[in-house]
Amino acid sequence: MRVVLDTNVLVAAAGSSTGASAWLLTQADQGKVSPLATTALLLEYEDVLSRPKTELITGRSAQDLRRIFVTLAALTEPVHIRWRYRPLLGDPSDEMVLEAALNGLAPYIVTHNVRDFVGASAFGISVITPGDFARRFRA
């Protein structure tokens, strides 16, 4: 299953090893989910996971967060931007997530902020929370 993960899913996964976000990363590690990302989105993941604020929020060390990023980066299928679709969303920082899904032909964007991606459905992309994704696809 090809998905694009919003950055907030990674932060949630780092903060709780038992939540749906962590389950999703485990599914990626097992090859059951294929996360897609552009270079820009991977750089955002790295930036957010390297912030001291993220250490405080998650209770993880910088080294642990770096390990999470490196593992995810190794599992991520690269997406090359062929078409720009901006502006479509209310928050310009969410545009790179939508562009990765559109250019990578991902049927899902997984995020904790579903409302930020209103309009993605016009392109056949379902925007879903990690919890809803886990309930739908947990075997």
N, C-alpha and C positions, 0 to 999 in steps of 0.2 A: 504494500500500500504506500503510495507516494504522498508525502505530506510536506508542507512548509510550516515550520514552527516559529511562532512569534517569540521574541526574546523573553517575554514574561514567563513562558513555559519553562525555559531553562533555569531561570531564577527560582521558580517554584519547585522544580525537580531538585535543585541543589539544597533547598531549604527543608525538604521532607522526602525521605527515602521511601515512604510508604504511600505517597499520594499518586494520583493519576498521571501527573506530569513525569514523575520518576518511572512509573510503569511504562510510559510511552518511550522514554529513553532506553529502558531495558528491552523493549520490543525492537528498537532500532539496533541495539547491540546484538540481538539474536537474529537479525536479518528479516524480521517480520514486518518492519516499517522502514521505508526508505526516506530519510529526511533530505530535502532539496534546499539548496541555498545558492545565492549569487555570492560573488566575492564581497560585495558591499554588505550583504547580510551577515556573512561570516565575520567580517570586521566589526560589525555592531555587536554580535555575540561576544567576541573577544573583549571589546571595550567594556561592555556592561559587566561581564564576569570578572574583569580585572579591577573594578572599582572598589575602594574601601567600603563604600556604602553597601555593596552586595555582600561583602564579608559579614557586616553587621546584621543584615537582614537574614542571611542564610545560616549564620553561625559556623560557616566553613572558613578554612584558612585560604590565603591566596594560592597556595600550592594545590589544595584540593580543587579549587575553582579552575585553576589552570589545567589540571588533569581532566576535569569534565569537558572543558573546551577542546582540548587536544583529541580526546576520544570522540567527541561529536564531530569535529572537523574531519577525522579519518573516516567516519561513517557516512558523511554527507556527500550526496551526488551533486556535482557542480552544475549550475544552471548558467548558461550564457544568455545575456540580454540581446535579443534580436529586435524586439519592439518595445518602445516606451509607452506606457499607458497613463501618464501623469497629466494633470491632476485628476484623480477620481475619488479620493477619500478626504475626509475632513482634516486628518492629521498627516502632514507631509512625511513624518517619520514612518508611517505605516505603509507608504507607497512601495518601498523596497520589498516588503513581505508579499504584497499583492503581485508585484512584477515577477518575483521569483515563482509564484504559483502559476501565473499566466504563461510565462516563458518555459517553465518546466512541465507544463501540463499536469499539474498536481490537482487532484479532485478535492483536496482538503487543505484549509488553513486551520491550524490548531492554535488557539489563543484563549487567554482569560478575559479578553476584551472584545467579545463578539460584536458589540455595537460599533466598534471602530472600523469594521469592515463591511458596512452596509453598502451594497452595490456589487459585491463580489459574486453574488448569485446570478447576476446578469451574464456572467461569463461561465456559468456552470460550476462554480467553485462553492463548496459548502464550507461555511465557517462554523467551527465547533469547538467547544471547550474540551480540555483534556479528559474531564470526567465523562462527558457525553461520548467522546471518542472511545474511551475504555469500555463503557457500558455497551456500546454498539459492536465493538470488535473483539472483546475479551472472549477467548475460547474456553 
